[in-house]
């Protein structure tokens, strides 16, 4: 395999440890096509962020809970998320009002909106950091409590924003997506915010990378029939895509 960049290496390392297993430094070096010294430096970085544990000659996965930390997700499937983000941003018209959900894929939507003339209510401080310097974007914040790590707005103050405002589009993220169980999230507070956003928008665009397909998280947000457009990557499972299309959803593969 050819040598890959840092973000891709970290994605491969974390992916190999996703089930809490043990992977040797030499095996990782072969997977990512770089030296063992480079791998050890990568492991040092990931250990400082609490994403794995170093042992002699190897790494041990720490991600044993259901929800993968934001710092790990932001390194996973980066190119697919960038393609999804660009495609979703292209669906928003100039002058449109949009809710931008919290999440690593919707963060790529924010990146593609920096020079666009749109009004955005951002549901995470990560997106706020990207958009706050834009001369074109009219940026709104909902208020509420901010969850550590995710930097996502949550709670009754956040939900109240959707009782007093209406939006053309909500760009929705998801921890899990299936034709049977719909859109779901690990945190119940965020599930409630997502549901409120769906109810306040004229159009629901789901930005979900293929790794979320077939998963069901603890908090149900809405059924797939409430999604107008689903934008995902070409690795999405064809059978699940077909079932979602059968539910009346427009599916865009990028």
C-alpha positions in Angstrom: 0.0 0.0 0.0 1.3 3.5 -0.7 2.0 5.8 2.1 -1.0 7.8 3.2 -1.4 11.2 5.1 -1.8 11.6 8.8 -5.6 11.7 8.9 -5.8 8.5 6.8 -3.3 6.7 8.9 -5.2 7.6 12.1 -8.4 6.4 10.5 -6.8 3.0 9.5 -5.3 2.6 13.0 -8.6 3.4 14.8 -10.5 1.2 12.4 -8.2 -1.8 13.1 -8.8 -1.3 16.9 -12.5 -0.6 16.6 -13.6 -3.7 18.5 -11.1 -3.2 21.4 -8.5 -5.6 19.9 -4.7 -5.5 19.9 -2.7 -4.7 16.8 1.1 -4.8 16.5 3.2 -1.8 15.4 4.6 -3.9 12.5 1.2 -4.9 11.3 0.0 -1.2 11.4 3.1 -0.1 9.5 2.3 -2.6 6.7 -1.3 -1.5 6.6 -0.5 2.2 6.2 2.7 1.8 4.2 5.0 3.8 6.4 7.8 3.2 8.9 7.3 1.7 12.4 8.8 4.9 13.8 6.0 7.0 12.1 3.4 4.5 13.5 4.8 4.9 17.0 4.5 8.7 16.7 0.9 8.3 15.5 0.1 6.0 18.4 1.6 8.5 20.9 -0.8 11.2 19.5 -3.8 8.9 19.6 -3.0 7.7 23.2 -2.8 11.3 24.4 -6.3 11.9 23.0 -7.6 8.8 24.9 -8.4 6.8 21.8 -6.1 3.8 22.4 -3.6 2.4 24.9 0.0 1.7 24.1 1.5 -1.6 25.1 4.9 -3.1 24.3 5.1 -3.3 20.5 1.4 -2.8 19.9 -1.8 -0.8 20.6 -5.0 -1.8 22.3 -8.3 -0.3 21.4 -10.2 1.8 24.0 -13.4 2.5 22.1 -15.6 -0.1 23.8 -18.7 2.1 24.2 -21.4 2.7 21.7 -20.5 6.3 20.9 -17.2 6.8 19.2 -15.5 10.1 20.5 -15.7 13.1 18.2 -11.9 13.3 18.1 -11.9 9.8 16.5 -14.8 10.3 14.2 -13.4 13.5 12.7 -10.5 11.4 11.3 -12.7 8.6 9.9 -13.9 8.5 6.2 -12.6 12.0 5.7 -12.7 12.0 1.9 -16.3 10.6 1.8 -17.5 13.2 4.3 -15.9 16.0 2.2 -17.7 14.8 -0.9 -21.0 14.6 1.0 -20.5 18.0 2.5 -19.8 19.6 -0.9 -22.9 17.9 -2.5 -25.2 19.0 0.3 -23.9 22.6 0.2 -24.6 22.7 -3.5 -28.3 21.8 -2.8 -28.8 25.0 -0.8 -29.8 28.1 -2.7 -28.4 31.6 -2.1 -30.6 33.3 0.5 -31.8 30.1 2.0 -32.2 29.5 5.7 -30.8 26.3 7.0 -30.2 24.4 10.3 -26.8 22.7 10.4 -26.9 19.7 12.7 -23.9 18.8 14.9 -21.6 16.1 13.6 -18.4 15.5 11.6 -20.2 15.1 8.2 -22.2 18.2 8.7 -19.0 20.0 9.6 -17.9 19.4 6.0 -21.1 21.0 4.9 -20.2 24.1 6.9 -16.7 24.1 5.3 -18.4 24.3 1.9 -20.7 27.1 2.9 -18.1 29.6 4.1 -18.4 31.7 0.9 -22.1 31.3 0.4 -24.9 33.8 1.0 -27.0 31.8 3.4 -28.5 32.0 6.9 -27.3 29.2 9.1 -28.3 28.1 12.6 -25.4 26.0 13.7 -26.0 23.3 16.3 -22.3 22.9 17.2 -19.4 25.1 18.1 -17.2 23.3 15.7 -19.4 24.6 12.9 -19.5 28.0 14.5 -15.7 28.2 14.5 -15.7 27.6 10.7 -18.5 30.0 9.8 -18.0 32.9 12.2 -15.4 34.7 10.1 -17.5 34.5 6.9 -18.6 37.8 5.4 -21.4 36.0 3.5 -23.0 33.7 6.0 -25.5 35.1 8.4 -24.8 32.9 11.5 -27.3 32.2 14.2 -26.8 30.4 17.5 -29.7 28.7 19.3 -28.6 28.9 23.0 -28.6 26.0 25.4 -26.1 23.7 27.0 -23.0 22.7 25.1 -21.9 19.1 25.4 -18.2 18.6 26.0 -16.3 16.9 23.1 -19.1 17.1 20.7 -19.5 20.8 21.3 -23.2 20.3 20.4 -26.0 22.5 21.6 -28.6 20.6 23.6 -31.4 21.1 26.1 -34.7 23.0 26.3 -33.2 26.4 25.3 -32.0 24.8 22.1 -35.3 23.2 21.4 -37.1 26.5 22.0 -35.3 28.0 19.0 -37.4 25.7 16.8 -40.6 26.9 18.3 -40.0 30.5 17.3 -38.2 30.1 14.0 -38.8 28.3 10.7 -36.2 27.2 8.1 -36.1 26.2 4.5 -33.8 23.2 5.2 -32.4 21.1 8.0 -29.1 19.3 7.3 -29.4 16.3 9.6 -26.6 14.0 10.8 -27.1 10.6 12.3 -25.3 8.1 14.5 -27.4 5.3 13.0 -29.6 5.0 9.9 -31.7 2.1 8.6 -34.8 1.7 6.6 -36.5 0.0 9.5 -35.5 2.2 12.4 -34.9 5.5 10.7 -32.5 8.1 12.0 -31.1 7.6 15.5 -28.6 9.2 17.9 -26.7 8.1 21.0 -27.6 11.1 23.1 -31.2 11.5 24.1 -30.8 15.3 24.4 -29.4 15.6 20.9 -32.2 13.3 19.6 -34.8 15.7 20.9 -33.0 18.7 19.3 -32.8 16.9 16.0 -36.5 16.0 16.1 -37.3 19.7 16.9 -35.2 20.8 13.9 -37.0 18.4 11.6 -40.3 19.8 12.7 -39.2 23.4 12.0 -37.9 22.8 8.5 -39.6 22.6 5.1 -37.0 20.1 3.8 -34.9 17.5 5.5 -31.6 16.6 3.9 -29.7 13.8 5.7 -25.9 13.9 5.4 -24.8 10.4 6.4 -21.7 8.5 5.5 -22.0 4.8 4.7 -20.5 3.6 8.0 -23.7 4.6 9.8 -26.0 2.4 7.6 -27.6 -0.6 9.4 -26.9 0.9 12.8 -29.5 1.8 15.4 -28.5 4.1 18.3 -30.3 4.5 21.6 -32.4 7.6 20.8 -34.8 7.5 17.8 -35.1 10.8 15.9 -37.5 10.1 13.0 -38.4 7.5 10.3 -36.7 7.5 6.9 -40.1 8.6 5.4 -39.5 12.1 7.0 -36.2 12.5 5.0 -36.6 14.3 1.7 -33.0 13.8 0.4 -30.3 11.4 1.7 -26.7 12.2 0.6 -24.2 9.4 1.2 -21.1 7.9 -0.3 -20.9 5.2 -2.9 -19.9 2.6 -0.3 -23.5 2.6 1.1 -25.0 -1.0 1.1 -27.1 -1.3 -2.0 -29.9 -3.3 -0.3 -30.4 -0.7 2.4 -30.2 2.1 -0.2 -32.9 0.4 -2.2 -35.2 0.0 0.9 -34.7 3.7 1.7 -35.6 4.7 -1.9 -38.7 2.5 -1.7 -39.8 4.7 1.3 -39.9 7.7 -1.1 -36.5 9.2 -0.2 -34.3 10.7 -2.9 -30.9 9.1 -2.4 -27.8 10.9 -3.8 -24.5 8.8 -4.0 -21.3 10.8 -4.2 
